[in-house]
């Protein structure tokens, strides 16, 4: 796959013209990773995001010193690392190549340059980024709700109502 083909398949860039994609293509760096390579590590400082060109990447998070949670697997056109790109915070999870993979890396300085390249481009990119982040937040919310419901069901022997879940969550925050 070419860089342009990869960018065209990325949800973040799906509403961009070929000229706009061409501008982004000049700003990304292509990296090749072997099966098992860490692309980025949880807790490490990050200022870039990644777009998968070929292969498959697993996103994992440490739950404790011995337990690792496989969050998801991503493929061609999927992207990750956008949280660190936007706020410059440490990585919230690690990314590991499940097979030999090619990823495109977009650095924060180039992302900021693209945001200043023109209102149309920045508006399209921000709208797409927000849409993806909102979908991820909703999916996370569903997971947390299901976990809480199962936990509360196990404690009381019956399925808890949303009111009970929220009430117990608020009490546990105090």
TORRO-138895 format. One line per 5 residues: number of its first residue (from 1); their letters; for each residue x, y, z of N, C-alpha, C. Coordinates in steps of 0.001 Angstrom, whole numbers, plus 524288, in hexadecimal, padded with zeros to 5 digits. Example, Ala and Ser with C-alpha at 12.3 -4.5 7.8 and 13.67 -1.06 7.14 Angstrom:
<timars>
1> AS> 83386:7E9C6:81E78:8300C:7EE6C:81E78:83390:7F31C:81E78 ~ 83232:7F736:81BA8:83566:7FBDC:81BE4:83264:8001E:81EBE;
</timars>
This chain:
<timars>
1> XXXXX> 80343:7FB58:80000:80000:80000:80000:8036C:804E3:80000 ~ 801CA:808B2:7FD0C:8049B:80DA8:7FD14:802D3:810EE:801B7 ~ 805C0:81500:802E0:8044F:81892:80712:7FEF4:81AF2:805F0 ~ 7FE0C:81C9F:80122:7F900:81EFA:7FFBB:7F489:81B18:80079 ~ 7F54F:81632:7FEEF:7F12D:81242:7FF96:7EFFD:81166:8055F;
6> XXXXX> 7F40B:8114B:8088B:7F343:810A0:80E27:7F03F:81536:81066 ~ 7F1BF:819F9:80EFD:7EF0A:81E95:810F9:7E955:81EA8:80F47 ~ 7E840:81D00:80A79:7E2D8:81CE3:80888:7DF78:8190B:80B98 ~ 7E1E0:814ED:80DC7:7DEF2:81100:810B9:7DE85:81247:8168A ~ 7E0E6:81686:81834:7E0D2:8180B:81DB6:7DBFD:81B5F:81ECD;
11> XXXXX> 7D8E8:819D7:822C9:7D41B:81CC0:82413:7D52F:82276:8255E ~ 7D9AD:8238C:82779:7DAFB:828EB:828E0:7DB46:82C70:82416 ~ 7DC9F:82A37:81FAA:7DD6F:82D4F:81AED:7D96A:82C39:816A9 ~ 7D539:82971:817D7:7D18D:827B2:813D2:7CEBF:82C1D:810FA ~ 7CE74:830B5:81337:7CBAD:83503:810B8:7CF50:838DC:80DF7;
16> XXXXX> 7D44B:8377F:80D89:7D814:83B0F:80B36:7D8A8:83A21:80559 ~ 7D9EF:83E4C:802A3:7DAE0:83DF1:7FCFA:7E041:83B83:7FC02 ~ 7E142:83A11:7F721:7E662:837E9:7F5C0:7EABB:83BDE:7F6BB ~ 7E9AF:840DE:7F5C4:7EDA1:844E8:7F6CF:7EED8:8453C:7FCA2 ~ 7EAC3:84500:7FFE2:7EB8F:84537:80589:7EE6D:84052:8076E;
21> XXXXX> 7ECFA:83BD4:80552:7EFBD:836FD:806B0:7F570:83733:804F6 ~ 7F664:83995:80075:7FBB7:83A2C:7FE87:7FF0F:83D61:8023C ~ 7FCBA:8416E:80482:7FF88:844A0:80853:800EE:8415D:80D23 ~ 7FD39:83E4B:80EFD:7FE38:83AEC:81387:80261:836DB:8123C ~ 80228:834BF:80D7F:805F2:830BD:80BDF:80B8D:832BB:80C37;
26> XXXXX> 80C52:837C8:80B7F:8119C:839F8:80BDB:8136F:83A7C:81182 ~ 80FE0:839DD:81538:81124:83AB2:81ABE:811B9:835AE:81DE2 ~ 8103A:8313A:81BB5:8108E:82C57:81EAD:815AB:82980:81D8B ~ 8175A:82668:82155:81BEF:82312:820AC:81A27:81D6A:820CB ~ 81C41:81A48:81D3E:81ADD:814C4:81CF6:81EBD:81193:8202C;
31> XXXXX> 81CA3:80E11:8236E:81FE1:80AA7:826B1:81E2D:80502:825E9 ~ 821FA:80181:825EF:820EB:7FBEA:8256E:82234:7F94A:82AA0 ~ 81E92:7F615:82C7E:81F43:7F35F:8317A:81E90:7ED84:830AD ~ 821CA:7EA89:83353:8215C:7E4D6:83322:81D75:7E2FB:8373C ~ 81B74:7DE5E:83666:817E0:7DBF1:83A1D:81A44:7DC2A:83F94;
36> XXXXX> 81733:7DE1B:84355:818F4:7DE77:848BE:81B72:7E39F:84A36 ~ 81CC3:7E6E0:84661:81F17:7EC00:84788:81B1D:7EF8B:84A37 ~ 81CF5:7F285:84E0E:819C3:7F6A2:8505B:81A38:7FB6B:84CD9 ~ 815D2:7FD85:84B51:815BE:8024A:84829:815E2:806FB:84BCC ~ 812FF:806A3:8500E:8134D:80A84:8543E:811F9:807BA:85954;
41> XXXXX> 813E5:809ED:85DAC:81335:80767:862C2:80FFF:80ACA:8666F ~ 80C8B:8082C:86945:8095C:80AC1:86D37:80CE1:80DA0:87112 ~ 80B65:81273:87253:80E56:8158F:87611:812AB:818CE:873AE ~ 8144E:8177F:86EF2:8186B:81A84:86C52:81624:81FAA:86A5B ~ 81962:8239D:86A38:817B4:828A0:86823:81691:827F6:86259;
46> XXXXX> 81277:82A7B:8608D:8111F:829F7:85B08:80F86:82F1E:858A3 ~ 810F8:82FDF:853CE:80F6E:83486:850E4:80E7F:83312:84B32 ~ 80C0F:82E88:84A6A:80AF0:82CE2:84514:8067B:828FB:84528 ~ 80425:8284D:84094:8002F:82444:83FE3:801E8:820BD:83B74 ~ 7FF76:81C39:83B0A:800F5:8184F:83731:7FC37:81693:8340A;
51> XXXXX> 7FD18:8158D:82F0E:7F917:8138F:82B89:7FB3B:80E78:82948 ~ 7F829:80A52:82992:7FA05:80538:827C6:7F97D:804D6:821DF ~ 7FDEE:803E9:81F51:7FE03:80337:819AC:7FD37:7FD89:81837 ~ 80011:7FA17:81AC9:7FFA0:7F473:819E5:80088:7F1AE:81F06 ~ 7FE1C:7ED21:81F8D:7FEF5:7E9F8:8242B:7FA9C:7EA7C:8281D;
56> XXXXX> 7FBF7:7E924:82CEE:7F82D:7E945:83131:7FB0A:7EAC7:8362C ~ 7F899:7EE2F:83936:7FAEF:7F037:83DFB:7F726:7EF4B:8427C ~ 7F940:7ED69:846D3:7F621:7EC7D:84B84:7F71D:7F0F7:84F56 ~ 7F2E0:7F30D:8518D:7F33C:7F718:8558F:7F26B:7F46C:85AD1 ~ 7F62E:7F523:85E60:7F600:7F286:86373:7F6DE:7F676:867D2;
61> XXXXX> 7F4AA:7F533:86C65:7F53B:7F892:870F3:7F686:7F534:875AC ~ 7FA46:7F701:878C9:7FBA2:7F442:87D9C:7F76F:7F55E:881AD ~ 7F56A:7F133:8840D:7F1B3:7F1D5:88854:7F48A:7F1C2:88D8D ~ 7F8B8:7EEDC:88DCA:7FC35:7EEC0:8924E:80173:7ECAB:89063 ~ 804EF:7EB57:893E9:80A2B:7E9B9:89238:80A34:7E497:88F37;
66> XXXXX> 80627:7E163:88FD1:80615:7DC4B:88D3F:801CD:7DBAD:88927 ~ 7FDF5:7DF12:88926:7F96C:7DE65:885BF:7F956:7E27E:88173 ~ 7F8C9:7E0A7:87C9C:7F862:7E428:8781C:7F31C:7E330:87588 ~ 7F052:7E759:8745F:7EB2B:7E70C:871EA:7EBC2:7E841:86C1D ~ 7EA22:7E496:868D3:7E9F6:7E57D:86330:7E51C:7E8B6:86208;
71> XXXXX> 7E5DD:7EDAF:860D4:7E16E:7F12B:85FF5:7DEEA:7F01F:85AAD ~ 7E215:7F014:85696:7E000:7EF4C:85151:7E468:7EE02:84D8F ~ 7E2EF:7EC3F:848F9:7E6A1:7EB85:844AD:7E506:7EF29:84048 ~ 7E8D5:7F19C:83DD9:7E7DA:7F568:839B1:7EA78:7F3A2:834AD ~ 7E829:7F547:83048:7EA26:7F3B4:82B21:7EA9E:7F86D:82783;
76> XXXXX> 7EB7E:7F742:82299:7EC41:7FB3A:81E87:7E854:7FFB9:81EFE ~ 7EA65:80476:81F3C:7E724:8091E:81F73:7E5A4:80AD1:824E8 ~ 7E634:80757:828C9:7E51A:808D4:82E2F:7E994:80C34:83036 ~ 7E878:80F3F:83438:7EC8E:8128D:8367A:7EC5B:8124D:83C61 ~ 7F0B6:813C1:83ED2:7F122:813C8:84484:7F535:817CE:84617;
81> XXXXX> 7F538:81926:84B21:7F901:81CEC:84D1E:7F733:82289:84CD2 ~ 7F25D:8235E:84B36:7F072:828B3:84A69:7EFE2:82BBC:84F7D ~ 7EF1B:8290E:853E4:7EE92:82BD2:858DB:7F3AB:82E9E:85A2E ~ 7F804:82BDB:859CF:7FD1A:82E3F:85AE2:7FE51:8328C:856F2 ~ 7FC8B:831DB:8522E:7FD69:835D0:84E22:7FAC9:83AF0:84F9F;
86> XXXXX> 7F609:83A91:8519A:7F2F6:83F3A:852D0:7F4C3:841D2:857D7 ~ 7F5B7:83EB2:85BFC:7F6ED:84137:860FA:7FC84:84072:862EB ~ 7FFB5:83D8D:86007:8052E:83CED:86188:805FC:839D5:86685 ~ 80203:836EF:86829:80265:833E3:86CF7:80517:82EA9:86BEE ~ 8068E:82BF4:87022:808D1:826BE:86F5C:804E7:8231E:86CA7;
91> XXXXX> 806EA:81F48:869F4:8039D:81B7A:86739:80027:8189A:86B20 ~ 7FB31:817FA:869C4:7F77E:81559:86D39:7F778:80F73:86C7A ~ 7F9F8:80D92:86864:7FA40:807F2:86747:7FF02:806F5:863D7 ~ 80053:80201:8634A:80495:80073:85FCA:8024C:7FE5C:85ABA ~ 8055C:7FEB3:85696:803DF:7FC83:85183:8081B:7F8B0:84FDD;
96> XXXXX> 8067B:7F3E3:84E85:80A1B:7EFB2:84D23:80896:7ED83:847CE ~ 80C6D:7ECD9:84463:80B68:7EA8A:83F40:80A31:7E4BA:83FEB ~ 80590:7E319:83E27:80416:7DD8F:83E65:8068D:7DA74:839F5 ~ 80787:7DD18:835A4:80A2A:7DAE8:8310A:80DD8:7DF24:82F11 ~ 8112E:7DDE6:82B5C:81461:7E202:82905:810B6:7E642:82709;
101> XXXXX> 811B8:7EB17:82895:80E0D:7EF54:82785:810D3:7F442:825C3 ~ 80DF7:7F769:822CD:80FCC:7FC8C:8212A:80C13:80095:82363 ~ 80E3C:8048B:825F3:80B04:808C4:8280C:80D21:80E01:8262F ~ 80993:811B3:825BE:80B03:81718:82492:80AC9:81A1B:829AB ~ 80EB4:81D49:82AAE:80EDA:82066:82F78:80E3D:82623:82E14;
106> XXXXX> 80A95:828B2:830BD:809B5:82E4A:83017:80B19:830ED:8353E ~ 80F08:8343C:83528:810E0:836E2:839DA:80D7A:83B96:83B34 ~ 80D82:83CEE:84039:80A62:84149:84223:80B83:84666:83F61 ~ 8106E:84789:83E5D:811C4:84C7B:83BC2:80F4E:84CB8:83653 ~ 80F2A:84841:83397:80CD5:84819:82E64:806E3:84843:82EB1;
111> XXXXX> 804AE:845C0:832AA:7FF09:84608:83384:7FD68:84BAE:83469 ~ 80064:84E6E:837B0:7FF30:853F5:838BC:7FFB9:8573E:833CD ~ 8039F:8561F:830A3:80447:858E9:82BB1:7FF8C:857FE:82830 ~ 7FDB4:8531E:827FA:7F91A:851E4:824CC:7F440:854AC:826E1 ~ 7F3E8:85539:82C06:7EF78:857FD:82E5C:7EF86:85DC4:82CE0;
116> XXXXX> 7F41C:85FC8:82BA7:7F498:86548:82A1B:7F4DA:86605:82435 ~ 7F45B:861C1:82143:7F4E6:86205:81B8D:7F036:86488:818E5 ~ 7EBD6:8649A:81B74:7E724:866ED:8192C:7E25A:8652C:81C1F ~ 7DE76:8688B:81C41:7D9BF:86765:81F40:7D705:8626F:81D75 ~ 7D6AD:8619E:81858:7D3E4:85D03:8165B:7D695:857FF:81820;
121> XXXXX> 7DBB6:857BB:81785:7DE9F:85313:81909:7DE44:8522A:81EE7 ~ 7DF4A:8562B:821FF:7DF3B:85579:827A9:7D9C7:8541C:8299A ~ 7D5C2:8567D:8276A:7D068:85539:8290A:7CF0E:84F8E:827DD ~ 7D079:84DB5:82345:7CF59:84840:821D4:7D245:84478:82566 ~ 7D73F:8459A:82660:7DA5A:84219:829A5:7D862:84213:82F46;
126> XXXXX> 7D726:846B0:8315E:7D53A:846F5:836BD:7CFF4:84444:83749 ~ 7CC87:844FF:83378:7C76C:84271:833A8:7C807:83C81:83383 ~ 7CB70:83A8E:8302C:7CC5A:834E8:82FE1:7CEC5:832DD:834EC ~ 7D28B:835B9:8370A:7D510:8341C:83BE2:7D11B:833F5:84057 ~ 7CDE0:837F6:840B8:7C9DC:8380B:844C9:7C60E:83383:8442E;
131> XXXXX> 7C47D:83265:83F6D:7C0D8:82E1A:83E72:7C334:828E7:8404D ~ 7C812:82800:83F0D:7CAA1:82321:840A8:7CB40:822F0:84697 ~ 7CCF7:82737:848F0:7CDAB:8274E:84E9D:7C881:8267B:85176 ~ 7C458:828D2:84F83:7BF30:8281B:851E8:7BD86:82268:85188 ~ 7BE5A:81FF9:84D0F:7BD08:81A6B:84C82:7C030:81715:8504A;
136> XXXXX> 7C522:81868:85108:7C865:81568:854A9:7C6A8:81643:85A4C ~ 7C525:81B04:85B9A:7C328:81C1B:860DE:7BE21:8190E:861D0 ~ 7BAA9:818FB:85E04:7B5C1:8160B:85E99:7B6CE:81033:85F44 ~ 7BA6D:80E1F:85C48:7BBBA:80891:85CC7:7BE02:8076E:8622C ~ 7C15E:80AEB:86410:7C3A5:80A4B:86941:7BF6E:80AA3:86D6D;
141> XXXXX> 7BBCC:80E40:86CC3:7B775:80ED2:87069:7B43E:809C8:870AB ~ 7B337:8076D:86C33:7B052:80278:86C14:7B346:7FE34:86EFD ~ 7B862:7FDF9:86E39:7BB92:7FA08:870E3:7BB65:7FAD6:876C7 ~ 7BC22:7FFB2:8787F:7BC16:800E0:87E16:7B6C1:7FF9F:8806D ~ 7B29D:8010A:87DB4:7AD59:7FFEC:87F9B:7AC7F:7FA0E:88031;
146> XXXXX> 7AE29:7F709:87C52:7AD8B:7F158:87CA0:7B0C0:7EF02:8810F ~ 7B57C:7F0EE:881C2:7B8CE:7EEFD:88602:7B65C:7F039:88B48 ~ 7B47C:7F509:88BDF:7B1FC:7F699:890C8:7AD1B:7F357:891CC ~ 7A9F9:7F27A:88DC8:7A531:7EF66:88E71:7A680:7E9D8:89021 ~ 7AA6E:7E780:88DB0:7AC01:7E232:88F26:7AE30:7E206:894B0;
151> XXXXX> 7B145:7E5F3:89610:7B386:7E62B:89B52:7AF37:7E6AB:89F60 ~ 7AB8B:7EA2B:89E5B:7A74E:7EAFA:8A210:7A3AD:7E643:8A243 ~ 7A2F0:7E3B1:89DE2:79FB6:7DEF6:89DC6:7A23B:7DAC3:8A125 ~ 7A753:7DA50:8A0BF:7AA21:7D674:8A3DF:7A9D5:7D791:8A9AB ~ 7A9C1:7DC91:8AB26:7A995:7DE09:8B0AA:7A42F:7DD4C:8B303;
156> XXXXX> 7A01C:7DE4F:8AFF3:79AD9:7DE47:8B222:79786:7D9B2:8B051 ~ 79957:7D6D0:8AC65:79658:7D269:8AA75:79238:7D3DD:8A679 ~ 79193:7D8DF:8A550:78DE2:7DA86:8A140:79062:7DECB:89DEF ~ 78E3B:7DFA3:89961:79046:7E3BB:895F1:78EE6:7E90D:89831 ~ 792C9:7EC64:898A9:791EA:7F19E:89AC3:78F84:7F527:896A2;
161> XXXXX> 78C65:7F8D9:89873:78A46:7FCC6:894E7:78E67:800F0:89403 ~ 78DA6:80414:89005:7915B:8084C:88EF5:791A6:80BF7:893A3 ~ 78D46:80CF9:8962F:78D38:81066:89AC8:790B5:80E1F:89F10 ~ 79065:80902:89FEE:793AE:80684:8A3E1:79975:806D2:8A268 ~ 79A9C:80600:89D65:7A008:80644:89B91:7A243:80BB2:89C75;
166> XXXXX> 79F59:80FB7:89ADB:7A12C:8151C:89B76:7A1B1:81677:8A135 ~ 79DE1:814EC:8A454:79E08:81612:8A9E6:7A2D7:813AA:8AC76 ~ 7A3EA:80EC1:8AB48:7A87C:80C2B:8AD8E:7AD92:80E80:8AB85 ~ 7AD9D:81000:8A694:7B250:8126C:8A460:7B367:8179D:8A709 ~ 7AF4D:81AA6:8A80D:7B003:81FBD:8AA94:7B1E8:81F09:8B02F;
171> XXXX> 7AFD4:81B31:8B2F3:7B17F:81A25:8B84D:7B73C:81885:8B861 ~ 7B8D5:81551:8B494:7BE3F:8137C:8B47E:7C215:817CE:8B329 ~ 7C03D:81C1C:8B0DA:7C3AF:82082:8AF89:7C4D3:823E7:8B448 ~ 7C18B:823A1:8B84E:7C224:82710:8BCE4:7C676:82546:8C06B;
</timars>
